Every structure is written in structure tokens, then in C-alpha cells.
Amino acid sequence: MQKYRWTIIIVILVTSIPIAINFILLFPSFTSIVGDNTEWLSFWSGYISAAVAFVILHIQRMDSKKQIENNKKENKRENEENRKLQLNILKYQQEMQWLNMFRQASIEYVSAYTYNDLVHSINVMRENPKDAFKILGHLLERLAKCDTNLAYVGMRGKNMEKLYNTCASFFILYNDVIDDVQHIMVYIINSKNPTFEAFCIDSTDMQITEDMKHIISFVAAQKDLDMEQRFNDVAMSRIKCIEERAAEIRDVFATYIATEQKRIDEILTKNLKQ
């Protein structure tokens, strides 16, 4: 009812105008009515037909106007949804491009921080400590390149800080291990007749980690070991922690990549749900 309030008011006004005109024309005498029944019947027929047509036209116009407004709102809503969808698709593509680059950089990173290369350098150290030292030098260069590539690609998401801290701590550990092993190689290279007993004494003044000093003390206390083999035993014991941490960091990277893949997929799935 509220919807057609103005329409009803207009109809009442339109139908009352002729009556009002008639009374005005007759004023001050209201004893007669202008025109006979036939004329008034003809007038009202034409007038009401015109009034009804006008009302119908007005209603149609209002409905048409409302429909146009609804169509505009619907088109605006669809355009807004399409715009959001296009932006989300673009964002998804950009994020996937980053994730693919990060996945490749992480593979190179994990492969560079390998335990096997350290074992290889120690095996070479038995026969040629200079070549073993060069192997570790090349390994450090490769690590620096992989670190740079990973930093260039960058990290994203809520787990970024955890991954960054894991990489930073592993970087420090790996470099400490290499530095400790290189001290053994440098000692063997620079000594004319290197002995493990002399190395134990000289190691107290070396800039090596506390973990390395504990390993040297432990190996020195073993009575059933070949003295010439003890250099190798110290080095192998020192790099053992890398094997354990390398497996851990692989899991951290795998978890991070899976989490980021889920986050990126939700860019499109959220839009579809809406």
C-alpha cells in the first residue's frame, strides 16, 4: 500500500478536478449543473479513460525507472565482482610466479648445504689437504651464490620469520663447521711433520668453536684409535651435526612451500565463495 500511495493521491486529484471546476463555474449558485447527463457521461468516459491511461503510463514509467536502476545496480555489482576476480587472478599469477622461483631457489639452497660435500673434502684431506681446502673454498662460493639467489627471490607469508631464522642459524652453523675443519687442514698443510698430539696442544690457541674443542678432547682421550686417523675422526665428528640439521631444514622448506601454496590457492577460492 505504501508503495502506491502517490499513485492513489494522483488518481484522487485527477478525478476531483472536473467536479471542482464545475462548482467554481456555478458559484454562487449551486442549483443547477452545467450540461446534461449525456454530455457528462461523454465527458467522464473520455476523462476517466485519459486519467486511467495516464495512471497506467505513470506506473509503467516508475516500474521502468526502477527496473533500470536495478539493472544499473546489478551491472555495477557484476562489474565490481569481475574487477575483483581479474585482480585476484593477476595476484594469483604473480604469487605463483614468486613461489615457483622460490621453490627453485630453495632446491639449490638445500642442495648447496650438503653433508656429502663435507665428507668428500675430508676423504680428500687424507691424501691431499691442499685440494681438500680448495674444495671447501669452492663450497663456500656456491653457498654465497645460493644465499644471494634466495635473498633476491625473498620470503613471504606468516611463516617467513621462522624460515628466515632457521636459514640464518643453519648458515652460521655450516660456516662454523667449515671453519673448524679448515683449521685442521691448514695445520696439516703448514706443519712439516703434523702429529695429533701437537695439534691438541696448538688447538688451544686456535680460533675454533667450543664444540670443536670438545671433539678434540674426546678423540684425544680414546686409546684404541690410530693416531694418524684421529685428524680424520675429529673432522668427521665435527660435520656430523650438519647431516642432522640438513634433514631438518629440508622439512622446514617443504612445510613453508606447502603453506604458501595453500595461501596462494585461497586467493581464488575465497573469490569463488563470495
C-alpha positions as CSV (number, residue, x, y, z in Angstrom):
1,M,0.0,0.0,0.0
2,Q,2.8,2.4,0.9
3,K,4.3,1.6,-2.5
4,Y,1.3,3.1,-4.4
5,R,0.5,6.0,-2.1
6,W,1.4,8.7,-4.5
7,T,-0.4,7.0,-7.3
8,I,-3.6,6.9,-5.3
9,I,-3.3,10.5,-4.4
10,I,-2.8,11.5,-8.1
11,V,-5.9,9.5,-9.1
12,I,-8.0,11.2,-6.5
13,L,-6.8,14.6,-7.6
14,V,-7.3,13.9,-11.3
15,T,-10.9,12.7,-10.7
16,S,-11.8,15.6,-8.4
17,I,-10.6,18.4,-10.7
18,P,-13.7,18.4,-13.0
19,I,-16.1,18.5,-10.0
20,A,-14.1,21.3,-8.5
21,I,-14.3,23.2,-11.8
22,N,-18.0,22.7,-12.1
23,F,-18.6,24.1,-8.6
24,I,-16.4,27.1,-9.4
25,L,-18.3,27.9,-12.6
26,L,-21.7,27.6,-10.8
27,F,-20.6,29.8,-7.8
28,P,-22.5,31.5,-6.2
29,S,-25.5,29.4,-7.4
30,F,-25.4,25.6,-6.9
31,T,-29.0,25.0,-8.1
32,S,-28.0,23.6,-11.5
33,I,-25.3,21.6,-13.1
34,V,-23.7,22.6,-16.3
35,G,-24.5,20.2,-19.1
36,D,-27.0,17.3,-19.3
37,N,-26.5,13.6,-18.5
38,T,-25.3,12.7,-22.0
39,E,-22.7,15.4,-22.0
40,W,-21.4,14.5,-18.6
41,L,-21.4,10.8,-19.5
42,S,-19.4,11.5,-22.6
43,F,-17.1,13.8,-20.6
44,W,-16.5,11.3,-17.8
45,S,-15.9,8.5,-20.3
46,G,-13.2,10.4,-22.1
47,Y,-11.8,11.9,-18.9
48,I,-11.6,8.7,-17.0
49,S,-10.1,6.9,-20.0
50,A,-7.4,9.6,-20.2
51,A,-6.8,9.5,-16.5
52,V,-6.5,5.7,-16.4
53,A,-4.2,5.8,-19.3
54,F,-2.1,8.5,-17.6
55,V,-2.0,6.4,-14.3
56,I,-1.0,3.3,-16.2
57,L,1.7,5.2,-18.1
58,H,2.9,6.7,-14.8
59,I,3.0,3.3,-13.2
60,Q,4.8,1.8,-16.2
61,R,7.3,4.7,-16.2
62,M,8.0,4.2,-12.4
63,D,8.4,0.5,-12.9
64,S,10.7,1.0,-15.9
65,K,12.7,3.5,-13.9
66,K,13.0,1.1,-11.0
67,Q,14.0,-1.7,-13.4
68,I,16.7,0.5,-15.0
69,E,18.0,1.4,-11.5
70,N,18.0,-2.3,-10.5
71,N,19.8,-3.2,-13.8
72,K,22.4,-0.5,-13.1
73,K,23.0,-1.8,-9.6
74,E,23.2,-5.4,-10.9
75,N,25.6,-4.4,-13.6
76,K,27.7,-2.4,-11.2
77,R,27.8,-5.4,-8.8
78,E,28.8,-7.7,-11.6
79,N,31.4,-5.3,-12.9
80,E,32.8,-5.0,-9.4
81,E,32.9,-8.8,-8.9
82,N,34.6,-9.2,-12.3
83,R,37.1,-6.5,-11.4
84,K,37.9,-8.2,-8.1
85,L,38.2,-11.5,-9.9
86,Q,40.6,-10.1,-12.5
87,L,42.7,-8.5,-9.7
88,N,42.7,-11.8,-7.8
89,I,43.7,-13.7,-10.9
90,L,46.5,-11.3,-11.5
91,K,47.6,-11.5,-7.9
92,Y,47.4,-15.3,-8.0
93,Q,49.6,-15.4,-11.1
94,Q,52.2,-13.1,-9.5
95,E,52.2,-15.1,-6.3
96,M,52.6,-18.4,-8.2
97,Q,55.5,-16.9,-10.3
98,W,57.2,-15.9,-7.0
99,L,56.5,-19.4,-5.5
100,N,58.0,-21.2,-8.5
101,M,61.1,-19.0,-8.3
102,F,61.3,-19.6,-4.5
103,R,60.9,-23.4,-5.0
104,Q,63.8,-23.5,-7.5
105,A,66.0,-21.3,-5.2
106,S,65.2,-23.4,-2.2
107,I,66.2,-26.6,-4.1
108,E,69.5,-25.0,-5.0
109,Y,69.9,-23.8,-1.4
110,V,69.3,-27.1,0.2
111,S,71.5,-28.9,-2.3
112,A,74.3,-26.5,-1.6
113,Y,74.3,-27.0,2.1
114,T,75.1,-30.7,1.7
115,Y,76.7,-33.1,4.1
116,N,78.2,-35.2,1.3
117,D,80.5,-32.5,0.0
118,L,81.9,-32.1,3.5
119,V,82.6,-35.8,3.7
120,H,84.2,-35.7,0.3
121,S,86.6,-32.9,1.4
122,I,87.6,-34.9,4.5
123,N,88.3,-38.0,2.4
124,V,90.5,-36.0,0.1
125,M,92.2,-34.5,3.1
126,R,93.8,-37.8,3.9
127,E,95.9,-37.7,0.7
128,N,96.0,-34.1,-0.3
129,P,94.9,-31.5,2.3
130,K,95.5,-28.6,-0.1
131,D,93.0,-30.0,-2.6
132,A,90.6,-30.6,0.3
133,F,91.0,-26.9,1.4
134,K,90.2,-25.8,-2.2
135,I,87.0,-28.0,-2.2
136,L,85.8,-26.2,0.9
137,G,86.6,-22.9,-0.7
138,H,84.5,-23.7,-3.8
139,L,81.7,-24.9,-1.5
140,L,81.7,-21.6,0.3
141,E,81.4,-19.7,-3.0
142,R,78.5,-21.9,-4.0
143,L,76.8,-21.3,-0.7
144,A,77.2,-17.5,-1.1
145,K,75.6,-17.7,-4.6
146,C,72.6,-19.7,-3.3
147,D,72.1,-17.4,-0.3
148,T,72.1,-14.4,-2.7
149,N,69.6,-16.1,-5.0
150,L,67.3,-16.9,-2.1
151,A,67.5,-13.4,-0.7
152,Y,66.7,-12.0,-4.2
153,V,63.6,-14.1,-4.5
154,G,62.6,-13.2,-1.0
155,M,60.2,-14.8,1.6
156,R,56.6,-14.0,2.2
157,G,53.7,-15.1,4.4
158,K,53.2,-15.5,8.1
159,N,55.9,-18.3,8.4
160,M,58.6,-16.1,6.8
161,E,60.3,-15.2,10.1
162,K,60.5,-18.8,11.2
163,L,62.1,-19.8,7.9
164,Y,64.5,-16.8,7.9
165,N,65.7,-17.6,11.5
166,T,66.2,-21.3,10.5
167,C,68.3,-20.4,7.5
168,A,70.3,-17.8,9.5
169,S,71.1,-20.3,12.3
170,F,72.0,-23.0,9.7
171,F,74.2,-20.6,7.8
172,I,76.1,-19.8,11.0
173,L,76.5,-23.5,12.0
174,Y,77.6,-24.5,8.5
175,N,80.2,-21.8,8.3
176,D,81.5,-22.6,11.8
177,V,81.9,-26.3,10.8
178,I,83.7,-25.4,7.6
179,D,86.0,-23.0,9.5
180,D,86.8,-25.7,12.2
181,V,87.6,-28.3,9.5
182,Q,89.7,-25.8,7.6
183,H,91.8,-25.2,10.7
184,I,92.7,-28.9,10.7
185,M,93.6,-28.7,7.0
186,V,95.7,-25.5,7.5
187,Y,97.5,-27.1,10.4
188,I,98.4,-30.2,8.4
189,I,99.5,-28.1,5.3
190,N,101.7,-25.8,7.4
191,S,103.3,-28.5,9.6
192,K,106.3,-30.4,8.3
193,N,105.5,-33.4,10.5
194,P,102.0,-33.0,11.8
195,T,101.0,-35.1,14.8
196,F,97.7,-35.3,16.6
197,E,99.4,-34.7,20.0
198,A,100.9,-31.4,18.8
199,F,97.6,-30.5,17.2
200,C,95.8,-31.0,20.5
201,I,98.3,-28.6,22.2
202,D,98.2,-26.0,19.4
203,S,94.4,-26.1,19.1
204,T,94.0,-24.4,22.5
205,D,95.2,-21.2,20.8
206,M,93.2,-21.6,17.6
207,Q,90.1,-19.6,16.9
208,I,87.8,-22.6,16.8
209,T,84.4,-23.2,18.3
210,E,83.8,-24.8,21.7
211,D,82.2,-27.7,20.0
212,M,85.4,-28.4,18.1
213,K,87.5,-28.2,21.3
214,H,85.2,-30.7,23.0
215,I,85.5,-33.1,20.0
216,I,89.3,-32.8,20.0
217,S,89.4,-33.6,23.7
218,F,87.1,-36.5,23.3
219,V,89.1,-38.0,20.4
220,A,92.4,-37.5,22.2
221,A,91.0,-39.5,25.2
222,Q,90.3,-42.5,23.0
223,K,93.1,-45.0,23.5
224,D,92.1,-47.5,20.8
225,L,92.3,-45.1,17.9
226,D,95.1,-44.9,15.4
227,M,97.0,-41.6,16.0
228,E,97.2,-40.8,12.2
229,Q,93.5,-41.4,11.8
230,R,92.5,-39.0,14.6
231,F,92.6,-35.9,12.4
232,N,90.0,-37.6,10.2
233,D,87.9,-38.7,13.2
234,V,87.8,-35.1,14.6
235,A,86.7,-33.7,11.2
236,M,84.1,-36.4,10.7
237,S,82.7,-35.9,14.2
238,R,82.5,-32.1,13.6
239,I,80.5,-32.3,10.4
240,K,78.1,-34.9,11.9
241,C,75.7,-32.2,13.1
242,I,75.3,-31.0,9.5
243,E,73.7,-34.3,8.5
244,E,71.1,-33.9,11.2
245,R,70.4,-30.2,10.6
246,A,70.3,-30.7,6.8
247,A,67.3,-33.0,7.1
248,E,65.6,-30.6,9.5
249,I,66.0,-27.6,7.1
250,R,64.6,-29.7,4.2
251,D,61.5,-30.3,6.2
252,V,61.2,-26.6,7.1
253,F,61.4,-25.6,3.5
254,A,58.9,-28.2,2.4
255,T,56.4,-27.1,5.1
256,Y,56.9,-23.5,4.2
257,I,56.3,-24.1,0.5
258,A,53.2,-26.2,1.2
259,T,51.8,-23.4,3.4
260,E,52.5,-20.7,0.8
261,Q,50.8,-22.9,-1.9
262,K,47.7,-23.1,0.2
263,R,47.7,-19.4,0.9
264,I,48.0,-18.6,-2.8
265,D,45.3,-21.1,-3.8
266,E,42.9,-19.3,-1.3
267,I,43.2,-16.1,-3.4
268,L,40.9,-17.7,-6.0
269,T,38.8,-20.0,-3.8
270,K,37.8,-17.1,-1.5
271,N,36.6,-15.1,-4.5
272,L,34.5,-18.0,-5.7
273,K,32.9,-18.5,-2.3
274,Q,31.9,-14.8,-2.2
